[in-house]
Amino acid sequence: MAGTPSMDDCIRNCTDCHTICLETVSHCLTKGGAHAETGHVRLMLDCVDICRTSADFMIRGSRFHHLTCGACAEICAACADRCDRMADDARMKRCAEMCRRCAESCRAMSSMAS
């Protein structure tokens, strides 16, 4: 169950990343071009979903949260790398920074398997 400072931080990072990535997907689809490339949008949506799922697993105290956090760390890192390719766009840079913060937090949480 949520309650430890590191888990609370990870839940917050996952929730914030979910929101920022979802907002950024909308931005990308509106902007078009490379921003709306299928692989890029799919990766961002993967990030949106795994962040929400990881937060949910931690909030309800699932004994499997370390597994979702491990996947979340990997997907968020990939999303950050992809968004960094468009870092001349402030929204993409913001998304990359949040994804990186979430990846670090989830990586730490996944290594604390219970």
C-alpha positions as CSV (number, residue, x, y, z in Angstrom):
1,M,0.0,0.0,0.0
2,A,1.1,3.5,-0.6
3,G,2.7,5.3,2.4
4,T,6.4,5.3,2.2
5,P,8.0,8.5,1.0
6,S,9.7,6.9,-2.0
7,M,6.5,5.1,-3.0
8,D,4.5,8.3,-2.6
9,D,7.0,10.1,-4.8
10,C,6.9,7.4,-7.4
11,I,3.0,7.4,-7.5
12,R,3.1,11.2,-7.9
13,N,5.7,10.9,-10.7
14,C,3.7,8.3,-12.5
15,T,0.5,10.3,-12.2
16,D,2.2,13.5,-13.4
17,C,3.9,11.6,-16.3
18,H,0.5,10.1,-17.3
19,T,-1.0,13.6,-17.4
20,I,1.8,15.3,-19.2
21,C,2.2,12.5,-21.8
22,L,-1.5,12.5,-22.5
23,E,-1.5,16.3,-23.0
24,T,1.6,16.0,-25.2
25,V,-0.1,13.3,-27.4
26,S,-2.9,15.8,-28.1
27,H,-0.2,18.4,-28.9
28,C,1.6,16.0,-31.3
29,L,-1.6,15.1,-33.1
30,T,-2.5,18.8,-33.6
31,K,1.0,19.7,-34.7
32,G,1.2,16.8,-37.2
33,G,4.3,15.8,-39.2
34,A,7.0,14.0,-37.3
35,H,5.2,14.8,-34.0
36,A,2.2,12.6,-35.2
37,E,4.3,9.7,-36.6
38,T,2.6,6.5,-35.7
39,G,5.5,4.9,-33.8
40,H,6.0,8.1,-31.7
41,V,2.3,8.4,-30.8
42,R,2.1,4.6,-29.9
43,L,5.1,4.9,-27.6
44,M,3.6,8.0,-25.9
45,L,0.3,6.1,-25.4
46,D,2.3,3.1,-24.0
47,C,3.8,5.5,-21.5
48,V,0.5,7.0,-20.6
49,D,-1.0,3.6,-19.9
50,I,1.9,2.1,-18.0
51,C,2.2,5.2,-15.8
52,R,-1.4,4.9,-14.8
53,T,-1.1,1.2,-14.3
54,S,2.0,1.4,-12.2
55,A,0.4,4.1,-10.0
56,D,-2.7,2.0,-9.6
57,F,-0.6,-1.1,-8.6
58,M,1.3,0.9,-5.9
59,I,-1.8,2.7,-4.6
60,R,-3.6,-0.6,-4.0
61,G,-0.6,-2.3,-2.6
62,S,-0.2,-5.0,-5.2
63,R,2.7,-7.3,-4.6
64,F,3.5,-7.1,-8.3
65,H,4.1,-3.3,-8.3
66,H,7.8,-3.9,-8.8
67,L,7.1,-5.6,-12.1
68,T,4.9,-2.8,-13.5
69,C,7.4,-0.2,-12.2
70,G,10.2,-2.0,-14.1
71,A,8.2,-1.9,-17.3
72,C,7.3,1.7,-16.6
73,A,10.9,2.7,-16.2
74,E,11.9,1.1,-19.5
75,I,9.0,2.6,-21.4
76,C,9.4,6.1,-19.9
77,A,13.1,6.1,-20.7
78,A,12.3,5.2,-24.3
79,C,9.6,7.9,-24.5
80,A,12.0,10.5,-23.1
81,D,14.6,9.6,-25.7
82,R,12.0,9.9,-28.5
83,C,10.7,13.2,-27.2
84,D,14.2,14.5,-26.9
85,R,14.5,14.3,-30.7
86,M,12.0,17.2,-30.8
87,A,13.5,19.1,-27.9
88,D,13.3,22.4,-29.8
89,D,9.5,22.1,-29.0
90,A,9.0,23.2,-25.3
91,R,6.2,20.7,-24.8
92,M,8.3,17.9,-26.0
93,K,11.2,18.9,-23.8
94,R,8.8,19.1,-20.8
95,C,7.5,15.6,-21.6
96,A,11.0,14.2,-21.9
97,E,12.0,15.7,-18.6
98,M,8.9,14.2,-16.8
99,C,9.4,10.8,-18.5
100,R,13.0,10.8,-17.3
101,R,12.0,11.7,-13.7
102,C,9.4,9.0,-13.7
103,A,11.8,6.4,-15.2
104,E,14.3,7.1,-12.4
105,S,11.7,6.8,-9.7
106,C,10.2,3.6,-11.1
107,R,13.6,2.1,-11.6
108,A,14.3,2.6,-7.9
109,M,10.9,1.3,-6.9
110,S,11.3,-1.8,-9.1
111,S,14.6,-2.7,-7.4
112,M,12.8,-2.6,-4.0
113,A,10.8,-5.8,-4.7
114,S,9.0,-7.1,-1.7
